[in-house]
Amino acid sequence: MENTMKAAVKNAAGTFDVTDVDLPELPHDDWVLARVRVAGICGTDLRHWKKHEPSLEHKVMGHELAGEVVKIGKAVKDVKPGDRVVIETLLGDETCDWCNVQQYNICPNLYPVRMETISRAFAQYVIGPAKKFYKLPEHVSFEEATLLDTFSVCLHAIHLSNIGLNDKVVVIGAGPIGLGQLQLAKISGADVLITDVVDSSLDIARELGADVVVNTSKEDATAKLKEFTANRGADITFECAGGPSMPETLKQAVNFTRIGGKVVIVGGFEAGEQAIPLDWQHIQKAEIQLIPSASYAFKGIYPEMKMCLDLLAKGKLNASKLITHRFKIDDINKAFETAQNKQQTHAVFVALNI
């Protein structure tokens, strides 16, 4: 095997240079080296697009990926070279109190650890602990498996929400996270209204079983909501847009939610302090719960990614419907432009063949 590999490295302008970098070596006997076959571009990646971020310069990014095991440490027993795998990229320091109880998604050192090891999808090879590599059934493609990170984020939010049968649910945002949230809410027995400003994304939401779709740039979302919920408001609202739209969509989420209801914050915030005005008196008097949701980890004894893999393998989650565009790693900048300009391109999930 060569000592170098092709990778997309972030530059000072916030775009990518495709170049050769050192091949990672296995640091422990229970680690695995895998050949990345497909990676995905998500909303988190887009928040770093074309931004000058010195801390990320010369770094390999990306955290949604599937591939094939090529080398294992001598202590690895559950996977072997040649196995097709989906790779979980959440890795904490494995020494803190949260990691000790499988809540590594909120490990204080999560990002420094994962970004130096397993969270480097935009490259030909990746390393990580064997326990983060889940074998794929033959009928699940690499492309489909790449969406399991997205679905796992959604499943963690579902678990935090304590969703119930016949709940009236609103999902704000029909990107990959929102469309995953929609599917899991429907599996849970809820009725779902989903909003966005991109008609093509809402068309996919309708095909995936949304009960009501609303383009908030053209339609009266409040009127649709009242009709959907018998004037009460949503039992649970999932904010799945995040990013620069958060000041608007978080306010929407609160306004869409009934007295005694819940707002689950799934979409990611921009870094640093932000001032987002909300009607805090109403939130308090109505006892509306604001529930932040961060990535995913375990539900009891079960890894949430493995739970999603099982649902995908059984046909209960549809990944292929979300994959709208495919590019080679050499065209990663074009792929990011396509993912960013979804009004024009109708992009939802953009896959990179590595």
Protein Blocks (a to p, Z undefined) as FASTA:
>chain_A
ZZbdcdddddfkopacdddddddddfbfkbccdddfbdcddfklmmmgopacfklgoiae
djbdcdddfbdcfkbmkbcehiacdddfbdcehlamklmnopamlgfklmmmmmmmmmom
bbfbdcddfklpccddfklcfklmmmmmmmmmmmmmmmmnopaehiacddehjafklmmm
mmmmmmnopacddddfbfklmmmmmmnopabdcdfklbcfklmmmmmnnonopfbdcdfk
gmmllmmmmmmmmmmpcehiacddfbccdedjddddddfklmmmnopacdddehiadehj
bcfklmmmmmmmnopacfklmmmbdcdfklmmmmmmmmmmmmlnopabdcddZZ
